[in-house]
């Protein structure tokens, strides 16, 4: 399965978000995913299996618990693929920053308070 096929599913993306904070038990993952998506425990297990089999997650046993964690390699591959598009994003973000700065300068020129420095309250 291609990385974007794996990441194309909102449930699997949510699971990876949960795992981004560190190792998480299958039970914790299942509780969140069931609450947010309304799918069954076997359905959550299926998504975890897809992530494992495609290298996005690893699992280790701790007694009866199964702890899942992110495997960074596939995400680094996706990041490298996206690199070619960052130049476009960076130009747009730089232009936005310029427009925001211009608007802030115009507001200050009209005597409007800066967002960084709200008006002082009188005693």
Biopython code that builds the backbone (N, CA, C, O; Angstrom):
import numpy as np
from Bio.PDB.StructureBuilder import StructureBuilder

atoms = [
    (1, "UNK", "N", (0.852, -1.171, 0.000)),
    (1, "UNK", "CA", (0.000, 0.000, 0.000)),
    (1, "UNK", "C", (0.901, 1.237, 0.000)),
    (1, "UNK", "O", (1.882, 1.291, 0.741)),
    (2, "UNK", "N", (0.575, 2.211, -0.813)),
    (2, "UNK", "CA", (1.341, 3.452, -0.911)),
    (2, "UNK", "C", (1.110, 4.311, 0.338)),
    (2, "UNK", "O", (0.039, 4.264, 0.943)),
    (3, "UNK", "N", (2.109, 5.084, 0.709)),
    (3, "UNK", "CA", (2.032, 5.911, 1.920)),
    (3, "UNK", "C", (0.797, 6.808, 1.921)),
    (3, "UNK", "O", (0.152, 6.967, 2.957)),
    (4, "UNK", "N", (0.464, 7.393, 0.779)),
    (4, "UNK", "CA", (-0.690, 8.283, 0.745)),
    (4, "UNK", "C", (-2.006, 7.523, 0.841)),
    (4, "UNK", "O", (-3.015, 8.088, 1.262)),
    (5, "UNK", "N", (-2.007, 6.257, 0.461)),
    (5, "UNK", "CA", (-3.194, 5.425, 0.681)),
    (5, "UNK", "C", (-3.383, 5.190, 2.175)),
    (5, "UNK", "O", (-4.503, 5.231, 2.684)),
    (6, "UNK", "N", (-2.289, 4.946, 2.861)),
    (6, "UNK", "CA", (-2.348, 4.739, 4.316)),
    (6, "UNK", "C", (-2.816, 6.020, 4.997)),
    (6, "UNK", "O", (-3.715, 5.996, 5.837)),
    (7, "UNK", "N", (-2.195, 7.141, 4.625)),
    (7, "UNK", "CA", (-2.501, 8.421, 5.272)),
    (7, "UNK", "C", (-3.807, 9.042, 4.804)),
    (7, "UNK", "O", (-4.307, 9.985, 5.417)),
    (8, "UNK", "N", (-4.358, 8.514, 3.721)),
    (8, "UNK", "CA", (-5.605, 9.051, 3.189)),
    (8, "UNK", "C", (-6.812, 8.773, 4.061)),
    (8, "UNK", "O", (-7.850, 9.415, 3.901)),
    (9, "UNK", "N", (-6.696, 7.837, 4.972)),
    (9, "UNK", "CA", (-7.819, 7.481, 5.831)),
    (9, "UNK", "C", (-7.791, 8.344, 7.097)),
    (9, "UNK", "O", (-6.768, 8.381, 7.781)),
    (10, "UNK", "N", (-8.884, 9.037, 7.425)),
    (10, "UNK", "CA", (-8.894, 9.916, 8.600)),
    (10, "UNK", "C", (-8.701, 9.176, 9.926)),
    (10, "UNK", "O", (-8.151, 9.740, 10.872)),
    (11, "UNK", "N", (-9.139, 7.944, 10.001)),
    (11, "UNK", "CA", (-8.952, 7.176, 11.240)),
    (11, "UNK", "C", (-7.468, 6.894, 11.454)),
    (11, "UNK", "O", (-6.955, 7.052, 12.562)),
    (12, "UNK", "N", (-6.788, 6.482, 10.404)),
    (12, "UNK", "CA", (-5.352, 6.199, 10.541)),
    (12, "UNK", "C", (-4.562, 7.473, 10.826)),
    (12, "UNK", "O", (-3.606, 7.450, 11.602)),
    (13, "UNK", "N", (-4.960, 8.591, 10.198)),
    (13, "UNK", "CA", (-4.282, 9.853, 10.516)),
    (13, "UNK", "C", (-4.483, 10.214, 11.981)),
    (13, "UNK", "O", (-3.555, 10.684, 12.639)),
    (14, "UNK", "N", (-5.683, 9.997, 12.493)),
    (14, "UNK", "CA", (-5.952, 10.316, 13.902)),
    (14, "UNK", "C", (-5.130, 9.423, 14.817)),
    (14, "UNK", "O", (-4.607, 9.889, 15.829)),
    (15, "UNK", "N", (-5.012, 8.156, 14.477)),
    (15, "UNK", "CA", (-4.200, 7.240, 15.282)),
    (15, "UNK", "C", (-2.753, 7.727, 15.309)),
    (15, "UNK", "O", (-2.123, 7.727, 16.366)),
    (16, "UNK", "N", (-2.223, 8.137, 14.167)),
    (16, "UNK", "CA", (-0.854, 8.649, 14.132)),
    (16, "UNK", "C", (-0.714, 9.917, 14.970)),
    (16, "UNK", "O", (0.318, 10.124, 15.609)),
    (17, "UNK", "N", (-1.734, 10.759, 14.975)),
    (17, "UNK", "CA", (-1.708, 11.946, 15.831)),
    (17, "UNK", "C", (-1.614, 11.547, 17.298)),
    (17, "UNK", "O", (-0.872, 12.155, 18.070)),
    (18, "UNK", "N", (-2.366, 10.529, 17.673)),
    (18, "UNK", "CA", (-2.319, 10.047, 19.058)),
    (18, "UNK", "C", (-0.938, 9.503, 19.393)),
    (18, "UNK", "O", (-0.426, 9.715, 20.492)),
    (19, "UNK", "N", (-0.345, 8.806, 18.444)),
    (19, "UNK", "CA", (0.966, 8.202, 18.667)),
    (19, "UNK", "C", (2.096, 9.235, 18.649)),
    (19, "UNK", "O", (3.179, 8.977, 19.174)),
    (20, "UNK", "N", (1.850, 10.387, 18.055)),
    (20, "UNK", "CA", (2.881, 11.423, 17.979)),
    (20, "UNK", "C", (3.307, 11.899, 19.367)),
    (20, "UNK", "O", (4.415, 12.411, 19.532)),
    (21, "UNK", "N", (2.449, 11.737, 20.352)),
    (21, "UNK", "CA", (2.773, 12.160, 21.720)),
    (21, "UNK", "C", (3.558, 11.106, 22.483)),
    (21, "UNK", "O", (3.955, 11.343, 23.623)),
    (22, "UNK", "N", (3.787, 9.959, 21.882)),
    (22, "UNK", "CA", (4.539, 8.891, 22.530)),
    (22, "UNK", "C", (3.759, 7.585, 22.514)),
    (22, "UNK", "O", (2.637, 7.511, 22.014)),
    (23, "UNK", "N", (4.380, 6.571, 23.070)),
    (23, "UNK", "CA", (3.736, 5.252, 23.104)),
    (23, "UNK", "C", (2.338, 5.350, 23.714)),
    (23, "UNK", "O", (2.110, 6.030, 24.714)),
    (24, "UNK", "N", (1.429, 4.648, 23.075)),
    (24, "UNK", "CA", (0.033, 4.665, 23.523)),
    (24, "UNK", "C", (-0.501, 3.246, 23.459)),
    (24, "UNK", "O", (-0.225, 2.507, 22.513)),
    (25, "UNK", "N", (-1.262, 2.875, 24.466)),
    (25, "UNK", "CA", (-1.798, 1.513, 24.500)),
    (25, "UNK", "C", (-2.922, 1.362, 23.480)),
    (25, "UNK", "O", (-3.606, 2.324, 23.128)),
    (26, "UNK", "N", (-3.087, 0.145, 23.024)),
    (26, "UNK", "CA", (-4.163, -0.159, 22.085)),
    (26, "UNK", "C", (-5.512, 0.212, 22.691)),
    (26, "UNK", "O", (-6.403, 0.682, 21.982)),
    (27, "UNK", "N", (-5.667, 0.005, 23.986)),
    (27, "UNK", "CA", (-6.921, 0.349, 24.654)),
    (27, "UNK", "C", (-7.215, 1.838, 24.612)),
    (27, "UNK", "O", (-8.352, 2.246, 24.374)),
    (28, "UNK", "N", (-6.185, 2.654, 24.845)),
    (28, "UNK", "CA", (-6.371, 4.112, 24.792)),
    (28, "UNK", "C", (-6.708, 4.556, 23.374)),
    (28, "UNK", "O", (-7.591, 5.389, 23.171)),
    (29, "UNK", "N", (-6.010, 4.002, 22.409)),
    (29, "UNK", "CA", (-6.272, 4.341, 21.008)),
    (29, "UNK", "C", (-7.700, 3.971, 20.655)),
    (29, "UNK", "O", (-8.429, 4.761, 20.055)),
    (30, "UNK", "N", (-8.095, 2.763, 21.032)),
    (30, "UNK", "CA", (-9.442, 2.284, 20.724)),
    (30, "UNK", "C", (-10.499, 3.181, 21.355)),
    (30, "UNK", "O", (-11.494, 3.509, 20.707)),
    (31, "UNK", "N", (-10.302, 3.581, 22.603)),
    (31, "UNK", "CA", (-11.286, 4.429, 23.283)),
    (31, "UNK", "C", (-11.480, 5.751, 22.541)),
    (31, "UNK", "O", (-12.613, 6.186, 22.337)),
    (32, "UNK", "N", (-10.384, 6.390, 22.137)),
    (32, "UNK", "CA", (-10.488, 7.674, 21.441)),
    (32, "UNK", "C", (-11.137, 7.501, 20.076)),
    (32, "UNK", "O", (-12.041, 8.254, 19.714)),
    (33, "UNK", "N", (-10.679, 6.514, 19.323)),
    (33, "UNK", "CA", (-11.189, 6.325, 17.966)),
    (33, "UNK", "C", (-12.655, 5.910, 17.990)),
    (33, "UNK", "O", (-13.441, 6.359, 17.155)),
    (34, "UNK", "N", (-13.023, 5.067, 18.928)),
    (34, "UNK", "CA", (-14.445, 4.672, 19.033)),
    (34, "UNK", "C", (-15.303, 5.888, 19.342)),
    (34, "UNK", "O", (-16.375, 6.055, 18.759)),
    (35, "UNK", "N", (-14.842, 6.743, 20.257)),
    (35, "UNK", "CA", (-15.605, 7.932, 20.641)),
    (35, "UNK", "C", (-15.705, 8.914, 19.461)),
    (35, "UNK", "O", (-16.775, 9.466, 19.206)),
    (36, "UNK", "N", (-14.608, 9.129, 18.754)),
    (36, "UNK", "CA", (-14.596, 10.138, 17.704)),
    (36, "UNK", "C", (-15.169, 9.671, 16.374)),
    (36, "UNK", "O", (-15.734, 10.469, 15.626)),
    (37, "UNK", "N", (-15.027, 8.371, 16.073)),
    (37, "UNK", "CA", (-15.449, 7.875, 14.762)),
    (37, "UNK", "C", (-16.585, 6.865, 14.835)),
    (37, "UNK", "O", (-17.206, 6.549, 13.820)),
    (38, "UNK", "N", (-16.859, 6.358, 16.031)),
    (38, "UNK", "CA", (-17.952, 5.410, 16.187)),
    (38, "UNK", "C", (-17.702, 4.052, 15.561)),
    (38, "UNK", "O", (-18.649, 3.369, 15.171)),
    (39, "UNK", "N", (-16.454, 3.651, 15.457)),
    (39, "UNK", "CA", (-16.178, 2.329, 14.889)),
    (39, "UNK", "C", (-15.873, 1.340, 16.010)),
    (39, "UNK", "O", (-15.527, 1.733, 17.124)),
    (40, "UNK", "N", (-16.005, 0.076, 15.705)),
    (40, "UNK", "CA", (-15.840, -0.979, 16.703)),
    (40, "UNK", "C", (-14.370, -1.236, 17.017)),
    (40, "UNK", "O", (-13.477, -0.782, 16.302)),
    (41, "UNK", "N", (-14.140, -1.966, 18.091)),
    (41, "UNK", "CA", (-12.779, -2.349, 18.473)),
    (41, "UNK", "C", (-12.101, -3.150, 17.364)),
    (41, "UNK", "O", (-10.937, -2.889, 17.061)),
    (42, "UNK", "N", (-12.793, -4.128, 16.739)),
    (42, "UNK", "CA", (-12.147, -4.834, 15.633)),
    (42, "UNK", "C", (-11.787, -3.898, 14.467)),
    (42, "UNK", "O", (-10.785, -4.111, 13.784)),
    (43, "UNK", "N", (-12.599, -2.878, 14.247)),
    (43, "UNK", "CA", (-12.294, -1.903, 13.199)),
    (43, "UNK", "C", (-11.033, -1.114, 13.523)),
    (43, "UNK", "O", (-10.206, -0.871, 12.644)),
    (44, "UNK", "N", (-10.884, -0.716, 14.778)),
    (44, "UNK", "CA", (-9.685, 0.000, 15.208)),
    (44, "UNK", "C", (-8.469, -0.913, 15.053)),
    (44, "UNK", "O", (-7.420, -0.484, 14.573)),
    (45, "UNK", "N", (-8.618, -2.158, 15.457)),
    (45, "UNK", "CA", (-7.524, -3.124, 15.324)),
    (45, "UNK", "C", (-7.084, -3.274, 13.877)),
    (45, "UNK", "O", (-5.894, -3.411, 13.593)),
    (46, "UNK", "N", (-8.041, -3.247, 12.969)),
    (46, "UNK", "CA", (-7.727, -3.345, 11.539)),
    (46, "UNK", "C", (-6.876, -2.143, 11.095)),
    (46, "UNK", "O", (-5.909, -2.309, 10.352)),
    (47, "UNK", "N", (-7.231, -0.960, 11.544)),
    (47, "UNK", "CA", (-6.455, 0.232, 11.189)),
    (47, "UNK", "C", (-5.050, 0.161, 11.791)),
    (47, "UNK", "O", (-4.075, 0.543, 11.144)),
    (48, "UNK", "N", (-4.949, -0.322, 13.010)),
    (48, "UNK", "CA", (-3.628, -0.474, 13.631)),
    (48, "UNK", "C", (-2.783, -1.473, 12.844)),
    (48, "UNK", "O", (-1.579, -1.282, 12.675)),
    (49, "UNK", "N", (-3.414, -2.523, 12.372)),
    (49, "UNK", "CA", (-2.699, -3.529, 11.585)),
    (49, "UNK", "C", (-2.171, -2.924, 10.286)),
    (49, "UNK", "O", (-1.033, -3.182, 9.895)),
    (50, "UNK", "N", (-3.003, -2.116, 9.614)),
    (50, "UNK", "CA", (-2.570, -1.458, 8.372)),
    (50, "UNK", "C", (-1.365, -0.559, 8.650)),
    (50, "UNK", "O", (-0.401, -0.560, 7.885)),
    (51, "UNK", "N", (-1.417, 0.205, 9.734)),
    (51, "UNK", "CA", (-0.289, 1.073, 10.081)),
    (51, "UNK", "C", (0.969, 0.253, 10.361)),
    (51, "UNK", "O", (2.062, 0.608, 9.920)),
    (52, "UNK", "N", (0.806, -0.838, 11.092)),
    (52, "UNK", "CA", (1.951, -1.723, 11.413)),
    (52, "UNK", "C", (2.534, -2.354, 10.160)),
    (52, "UNK", "O", (3.741, -2.295, 9.929)),
    (53, "UNK", "N", (1.678, -2.951, 9.361)),
    (53, "UNK", "CA", (2.149, -3.679, 8.178)),
    (53, "UNK", "C", (2.780, -2.773, 7.131)),
    (53, "UNK", "O", (3.570, -3.230, 6.305)),
    (54, "UNK", "N", (2.436, -1.497, 7.163)),
    (54, "UNK", "CA", (2.996, -0.558, 6.195)),
    (54, "UNK", "C", (4.117, 0.291, 6.789)),
    (54, "UNK", "O", (4.572, 1.255, 6.174)),
    (55, "UNK", "N", (4.555, -0.080, 7.993)),
    (55, "UNK", "CA", (5.724, 0.533, 8.588)),
    (55, "UNK", "C", (5.510, 1.853, 9.283)),
    (55, "UNK", "O", (6.486, 2.492, 9.678)),
    (56, "UNK", "N", (4.272, 2.293, 9.454)),
    (56, "UNK", "CA", (4.005, 3.578, 10.097)),
    (56, "UNK", "C", (3.970, 3.491, 11.617)),
    (56, "UNK", "O", (4.104, 4.504, 12.304)),
    (57, "UNK", "N", (3.792, 2.286, 12.137)),
    (57, "UNK", "CA", (3.707, 2.109, 13.591)),
    (57, "UNK", "C", (4.398, 0.810, 13.973)),
    (57, "UNK", "O", (4.505, -0.124, 13.179)),
    (58, "UNK", "N", (4.858, 0.783, 15.207)),
    (58, "UNK", "CA", (5.424, -0.455, 15.766)),
    (58, "UNK", "C", (4.658, -0.747, 17.050)),
    (58, "UNK", "O", (4.050, 0.137, 17.655)),
    (59, "UNK", "N", (4.707, -1.999, 17.440)),
    (59, "UNK", "CA", (3.999, -2.410, 18.652)),
    (59, "UNK", "C", (4.953, -3.233, 19.502)),
    (59, "UNK", "O", (5.804, -3.962, 18.992)),
    (60, "UNK", "N", (4.788, -3.098, 20.806)),
    (60, "UNK", "CA", (5.534, -3.946, 21.722)),
    (60, "UNK", "C", (4.590, -4.367, 22.834)),
    (60, "UNK", "O", (3.695, -3.628, 23.241)),
    (61, "UNK", "N", (4.824, -5.577, 23.306)),
    (61, "UNK", "CA", (3.996, -6.115, 24.379)),
    (61, "UNK", "C", (4.572, -5.700, 25.719)),
    (61, "UNK", "O", (5.786, -5.684, 25.920)),
    (62, "UNK", "N", (3.678, -5.369, 26.622)),
    (62, "UNK", "CA", (4.039, -5.104, 28.014)),
    (62, "UNK", "C", (2.986, -5.829, 28.852)),
    (62, "UNK", "O", (1.926, -5.280, 29.155)),
    (63, "UNK", "N", (3.295, -7.047, 29.210)),
    (63, "UNK", "CA", (2.287, -7.886, 29.861)),
    (63, "UNK", "C", (1.172, -8.156, 28.872)),
    (63, "UNK", "O", (1.417, -8.598, 27.750)),
    (64, "UNK", "N", (-0.053, -7.888, 29.291)),
    (64, "UNK", "CA", (-1.199, -8.104, 28.415)),
    (64, "UNK", "C", (-1.460, -6.903, 27.508)),
    (64, "UNK", "O", (-2.259, -6.993, 26.575)),
    (65, "UNK", "N", (-0.796, -5.785, 27.775)),
    (65, "UNK", "CA", (-1.018, -4.565, 26.985)),
    (65, "UNK", "C", (-0.161, -4.565, 25.725)),
    (65, "UNK", "O", (0.922, -5.148, 25.683)),
    (66, "UNK", "N", (-0.674, -3.900, 24.711)),
    (66, "UNK", "CA", (0.068, -3.673, 23.476)),
    (66, "UNK", "C", (0.270, -2.171, 23.361)),
    (66, "UNK", "O", (-0.692, -1.404, 23.337)),
    (67, "UNK", "N", (1.531, -1.758, 23.289)),
    (67, "UNK", "CA", (1.870, -0.339, 23.198)),
    (67, "UNK", "C", (2.331, -0.018, 21.783)),
    (67, "UNK", "O", (3.228, -0.665, 21.243)),
    (68, "UNK", "N", (1.706, 0.983, 21.199)),
    (68, "UNK", "CA", (2.018, 1.390, 19.834)),
    (68, "UNK", "C", (2.811, 2.683, 19.849)),
    (68, "UNK", "O", (2.644, 3.520, 20.735)),
    (69, "UNK", "N", (3.687, 2.838, 18.845)),
    (69, "UNK", "CA", (4.484, 4.046, 18.674)),
    (69, "UNK", "C", (4.653, 4.311, 17.184)),
    (69, "UNK", "O", (4.538, 3.401, 16.363)),
    (70, "UNK", "N", (4.926, 5.560, 16.850)),
    (70, "UNK", "CA", (5.154, 5.950, 15.460)),
    (70, "UNK", "C", (6.511, 5.435, 15.004)),
    (70, "UNK", "O", (7.487, 5.461, 15.754)),
    (71, "UNK", "N", (6.554, 4.971, 13.775)),
    (71, "UNK", "CA", (7.810, 4.667, 13.091)),
    (71, "UNK", "C", (8.056, 5.840, 12.149)),
    (71, "UNK", "O", (7.257, 6.062, 11.239)),
    (72, "UNK", "N", (9.122, 6.589, 12.333)),
    (72, "UNK", "CA", (9.300, 7.823, 11.558)),
    (72, "UNK", "C", (9.686, 7.648, 10.092)),
    (72, "UNK", "O", (9.432, 8.552, 9.297)),
    (73, "UNK", "N", (10.280, 6.543, 9.706)),
    (73, "UNK", "CA", (10.816, 6.403, 8.345)),
    (73, "UNK", "C", (9.785, 6.686, 7.244)),
    (73, "UNK", "O", (10.081, 7.474, 6.345)),
    (74, "UNK", "N", (8.592, 6.083, 7.271)),
    (74, "UNK", "CA", (7.640, 6.370, 6.194)),
    (74, "UNK", "C", (7.204, 7.835, 6.172)),
    (74, "UNK", "O", (6.959, 8.396, 5.103)),
    (75, "UNK", "N", (7.109, 8.446, 7.336)),
    (75, "UNK", "CA", (6.726, 9.855, 7.386)),
    (75, "UNK", "C", (7.845, 10.734, 6.843)),
    (75, "UNK", "O", (7.580, 11.777, 6.245)),
    (76, "UNK", "N", (9.085, 10.321, 7.044)),
    (76, "UNK", "CA", (10.212, 11.059, 6.472)),
    (76, "UNK", "C", (10.197, 10.944, 4.950)),
    (76, "UNK", "O", (10.542, 11.898, 4.252)),
    (77, "UNK", "N", (9.801, 9.788, 4.436)),
    (77, "UNK", "CA", (9.669, 9.617, 2.987)),
    (77, "UNK", "C", (8.603, 10.567, 2.429)),
    (77, "UNK", "O", (8.804, 11.189, 1.387)),
    (78, "UNK", "N", (7.486, 10.670, 3.118)),
    (78, "UNK", "CA", (6.420, 11.588, 2.701)),
    (78, "UNK", "C", (6.934, 13.022, 2.765)),
    (78, "UNK", "O", (6.676, 13.814, 1.858)),
    (79, "UNK", "N", (7.656, 13.359, 3.825)),
    (79, "UNK", "CA", (8.208, 14.699, 3.982)),
    (79, "UNK", "C", (9.156, 15.042, 2.832)),
    (79, "UNK", "O", (9.119, 16.153, 2.305)),
    (80, "UNK", "N", (10.001, 14.089, 2.445)),
    (80, "UNK", "CA", (10.921, 14.322, 1.321)),
    (80, "UNK", "C", (10.146, 14.551, 0.021)),
    (80, "UNK", "O", (10.528, 15.397, -0.788)),
    (81, "UNK", "N", (9.070, 13.810, -0.177)),
    (81, "UNK", "CA", (8.259, 13.975, -1.371)),
    (81, "UNK", "C", (7.616, 15.364, -1.382)),
    (81, "UNK", "O", (7.546, 16.007, -2.430)),
    (82, "UNK", "N", (7.150, 15.824, -0.223)),
    (82, "UNK", "CA", (6.494, 17.130, -0.125)),
    (82, "UNK", "C", (7.471, 18.293, -0.277)),
    (82, "UNK", "O", (7.058, 19.418, -0.559)),
    (83, "UNK", "N", (8.757, 18.030, -0.093)),
    (83, "UNK", "CA", (9.774, 19.086, -0.139)),
    (83, "UNK", "C", (9.695, 19.908, -1.427)),
    (83, "UNK", "O", (9.879, 21.125, -1.393)),
    (84, "UNK", "N", (9.427, 19.268, -2.542)),
    (84, "UNK", "CA", (9.381, 19.989, -3.821)),
    (84, "UNK", "C", (8.264, 21.026, -3.869)),
    (84, "UNK", "O", (8.303, 21.941, -4.691)),
    (85, "UNK", "N", (7.272, 20.890, -2.997)),
    (85, "UNK", "CA", (6.146, 21.822, -2.992)),
    (85, "UNK", "C", (6.313, 22.945, -1.973)),
    (85, "UNK", "O", (5.576, 23.930, -2.015)),
    (86, "UNK", "N", (7.257, 22.809, -1.074)),
    (86, "UNK", "CA", (7.430, 23.804, -0.015)),
    (86, "UNK", "C", (7.788, 25.180, -0.538)),
    (86, "UNK", "O", (7.399, 26.186, 0.054)),
    (87, "UNK", "N", (8.529, 25.241, -1.645)),
    (87, "UNK", "CA", (8.876, 26.537, -2.222)),
    (87, "UNK", "C", (7.640, 27.346, -2.554)),
    (87, "UNK", "O", (7.596, 28.554, -2.322)),
    (88, "UNK", "N", (6.638, 26.682, -3.096)),
    (88, "UNK", "CA", (5.379, 27.355, -3.411)),
    (88, "UNK", "C", (4.710, 27.840, -2.145)),
    (88, "UNK", "O", (4.253, 28.981, -2.080)),
    (89, "UNK", "N", (4.645, 26.979, -1.131)),
    (89, "UNK", "CA", (4.017, 27.368, 0.127)),
    (89, "UNK", "C", (4.774, 28.507, 0.778)),
    (89, "UNK", "O", (4.170, 29.459, 1.273)),
    (90, "UNK", "N", (6.115, 28.411, 0.779)),
    (90, "UNK", "CA", (6.919, 29.431, 1.431)),
    (90, "UNK", "C", (6.688, 30.794, 0.791)),
    (90, "UNK", "O", (6.580, 31.796, 1.498)),
    (91, "UNK", "N", (6.612, 30.846, -0.546)),
    (91, "UNK", "CA", (6.369, 32.128, -1.225)),
    (91, "UNK", "C", (5.024, 32.713, -0.800)),
    (91, "UNK", "O", (4.911, 33.909, -0.535)),
    (92, "UNK", "N", (4.004, 31.851, -0.740)),
    (92, "UNK", "CA", (2.676, 32.333, -0.352)),
    (92, "UNK", "C", (2.665, 32.785, 1.111)),
    (92, "UNK", "O", (2.055, 33.800, 1.448)),
    (93, "UNK", "N", (3.334, 32.037, 1.964)),
    (93, "UNK", "CA", (3.383, 32.421, 3.375)),
    (93, "UNK", "C", (4.188, 33.702, 3.575)),
    (93, "UNK", "O", (3.834, 34.534, 4.409)),
    (94, "UNK", "N", (5.273, 33.864, 2.811)),
    (94, "UNK", "CA", (6.052, 35.106, 2.885)),
    (94, "UNK", "C", (5.207, 36.291, 2.431)),
    (94, "UNK", "O", (5.253, 37.358, 3.043)),
    (95, "UNK", "N", (4.437, 36.109, 1.360)),
    (95, "UNK", "CA", (3.568, 37.181, 0.874)),
    (95, "UNK", "C", (2.506, 37.527, 1.912)),
    (95, "UNK", "O", (2.199, 38.701, 2.119)),
    (96, "UNK", "N", (1.950, 36.520, 2.558)),
    (96, "UNK", "CA", (0.963, 36.767, 3.613)),
    (96, "UNK", "C", (1.585, 37.546, 4.759)),
    (96, "UNK", "O", (0.976, 38.487, 5.268)),
    (97, "UNK", "N", (2.785, 37.169, 5.171)),
    (97, "UNK", "CA", (3.471, 37.873, 6.256)),
    (97, "UNK", "C", (3.707, 39.333, 5.879)),
    (97, "UNK", "O", (3.561, 40.221, 6.719)),
    (98, "UNK", "N", (4.069, 39.586, 4.627)),
    (98, "UNK", "CA", (4.283, 40.964, 4.165)),
    (98, "UNK", "C", (2.984, 41.758, 4.240)),
    (98, "UNK", "O", (2.977, 42.900, 4.698)),
    (99, "UNK", "N", (1.888, 41.154, 3.792)),
    (99, "UNK", "CA", (0.592, 41.849, 3.830)),
    (99, "UNK", "C", (0.145, 42.115, 5.267)),
    (99, "UNK", "O", (-0.390, 43.184, 5.561)),
    (100, "UNK", "N", (0.357, 41.168, 6.146)),
    (100, "UNK", "CA", (-0.006, 41.378, 7.555)),
    (100, "UNK", "C", (0.815, 42.512, 8.166)),
    (100, "UNK", "O", (0.281, 43.343, 8.901)),
    (101, "UNK", "N", (2.108, 42.542, 7.863)),
    (101, "UNK", "CA", (2.967, 43.609, 8.378)),
    (101, "UNK", "C", (2.538, 44.953, 7.807)),
    (101, "UNK", "O", (2.529, 45.952, 8.526)),
    (102, "UNK", "N", (2.184, 44.994, 6.535)),
    (102, "UNK", "CA", (1.732, 46.239, 5.902)),
    (102, "UNK", "C", (0.442, 46.731, 6.569)),
    (102, "UNK", "O", (0.298, 47.920, 6.857)),
    (103, "UNK", "N", (-0.477, 45.819, 6.807)),
    (103, "UNK", "CA", (-1.729, 46.196, 7.471)),
    (103, "UNK", "C", (-1.492, 46.708, 8.878)),
    (103, "UNK", "O", (-2.140, 47.664, 9.304)),
    (104, "UNK", "N", (-0.580, 46.091, 9.604)),
    (104, "UNK", "CA", (-0.249, 46.531, 10.968)),
    (104, "UNK", "C", (0.365, 47.930, 10.937)),
    (104, "UNK", "O", (0.054, 48.772, 11.779)),
    (105, "UNK", "N", (1.231, 48.168, 9.969)),
    (105, "UNK", "CA", (1.879, 49.482, 9.845)),
    (105, "UNK", "C", (0.832, 50.548, 9.532)),
    (105, "UNK", "O", (0.883, 51.649, 10.080)),
    (106, "UNK", "N", (-0.118, 50.226, 8.650)),
    (106, "UNK", "CA", (-1.184, 51.174, 8.319)),
    (106, "UNK", "C", (-2.065, 51.465, 9.530)),
    (106, "UNK", "O", (-2.466, 52.610, 9.738)),
    (107, "UNK", "N", (-2.372, 50.446, 10.329)),
    (107, "UNK", "CA", (-3.200, 50.661, 11.532)),
    (107, "UNK", "C", (-2.489, 51.582, 12.514)),
    (107, "UNK", "O", (-3.101, 52.479, 13.093)),
    (108, "UNK", "N", (-1.191, 51.353, 12.697)),
    (108, "UNK", "CA", (-0.420, 52.212, 13.611)),
    (108, "UNK", "C", (-0.360, 53.638, 13.085)),
    (108, "UNK", "O", (-0.390, 54.596, 13.858)),
    (109, "UNK", "N", (-0.276, 53.769, 11.780)),
    (109, "UNK", "CA", (-0.229, 55.107, 11.178)),
    (109, "UNK", "C", (-1.524, 55.868, 11.367)),
    (109, "UNK", "O", (-1.519, 57.098, 11.393)),
    (110, "UNK", "N", (-2.631, 55.160, 11.500)),
    (110, "UNK", "CA", (-3.937, 55.797, 11.733)),
    (110, "UNK", "C", (-4.224, 55.963, 13.203)),
    (110, "UNK", "O", (-5.295, 56.442, 13.576)),
    (111, "UNK", "N", (-3.283, 55.574, 14.047)),
    (111, "UNK", "CA", (-3.479, 55.713, 15.486)),
    (111, "UNK", "C", (-4.195, 54.555, 16.141)),
    (111, "UNK", "O", (-4.521, 54.616, 17.326)),
    (112, "UNK", "N", (-4.444, 53.497, 15.384)),
    (112, "UNK", "CA", (-5.089, 52.318, 15.974)),
    (112, "UNK", "C", (-4.072, 51.579, 16.820)),
    (112, "UNK", "O", (-2.896, 51.524, 16.459)),
    (113, "UNK", "N", (-4.500, 51.004, 17.951)),
    (113, "UNK", "CA", (-3.547, 50.276, 18.800)),
    (113, "UNK", "C", (-3.018, 49.035, 18.094)),
    (113, "UNK", "O", (-3.740, 48.367, 17.354)),
    (114, "UNK", "N", (-1.779, 48.749, 18.332)),
    (114, "UNK", "CA", (-1.146, 47.547, 17.790)),
    (114, "UNK", "C", (-1.659, 46.341, 18.535)),
    (114, "UNK", "O", (-1.982, 46.430, 19.719)),
    (115, "UNK", "N", (-1.738, 45.203, 17.848)),
    (115, "UNK", "CA", (-2.144, 43.964, 18.520)),
    (115, "UNK", "C", (-1.107, 43.556, 19.558)),
    (115, "UNK", "O", (-1.436, 42.917, 20.557)),
    (116, "UNK", "N", (0.155, 43.931, 19.314)),
    (116, "UNK", "CA", (1.216, 43.587, 20.250)),
    (116, "UNK", "C", (1.180, 44.477, 21.484)),
    (116, "UNK", "O", (1.657, 44.092, 22.552)),
    (117, "UNK", "N", (0.607, 45.677, 21.331)),
    (117, "UNK", "CA", (0.580, 46.637, 22.430)),
    (117, "UNK", "C", (-0.827, 47.193, 22.577)),
    (117, "UNK", "O", (-1.129, 48.250, 22.024)),
    (118, "UNK", "N", (-1.701, 46.497, 23.316)),
    (118, "UNK", "CA", (-3.065, 46.970, 23.482)),
    (118, "UNK", "C", (-3.075, 48.300, 24.238)),
    (118, "UNK", "O", (-2.122, 48.609, 24.954)),
    (119, "UNK", "N", (-4.136, 49.083, 24.087)),
    (119, "UNK", "CA", (-4.183, 50.376, 24.775)),
    (119, "UNK", "C", (-4.100, 50.181, 26.291)),
    (119, "UNK", "O", (-4.621, 49.219, 26.856)),
    (120, "UNK", "N", (-3.426, 51.131, 26.910)),
    (120, "UNK", "CA", (-3.305, 51.057, 28.363)),
    (120, "UNK", "C", (-4.594, 51.550, 28.978)),
    (120, "UNK", "O", (-5.223, 52.476, 28.468)),
    (121, "UNK", "N", (-4.985, 50.927, 30.080)),
    (121, "UNK", "CA", (-6.192, 51.338, 30.776)),
    (121, "UNK", "C", (-5.851, 52.526, 31.667)),
    (121, "UNK", "O", (-4.775, 52.604, 32.259)),
    (122, "UNK", "N", (-6.811, 53.451, 31.741)),
    (122, "UNK", "CA", (-6.616, 54.599, 32.612)),
    (122, "UNK", "C", (-6.950, 54.209, 34.034)),
    (122, "UNK", "O", (-7.853, 53.403, 34.257)),
    (123, "UNK", "N", (-6.224, 54.778, 35.021)),
    (123, "UNK", "CA", (-6.489, 54.417, 36.431)),
    (123, "UNK", "C", (-7.807, 54.904, 36.916)),
    (123, "UNK", "O", (-8.162, 54.676, 38.073)),
]
sb = StructureBuilder()
sb.init_structure("model")
sb.init_model(0)
sb.init_chain("A")
sb.init_seg("    ")
for serial, (resi, resn, name, xyz) in enumerate(atoms, 1):
    if name == "N":
        sb.init_residue(resn, " ", resi, " ")
    sb.init_atom(name, np.array(xyz, "f"), 0.0, 1.0, " ", f" {name:<3s}", serial, name[0])
structure = sb.get_structure()
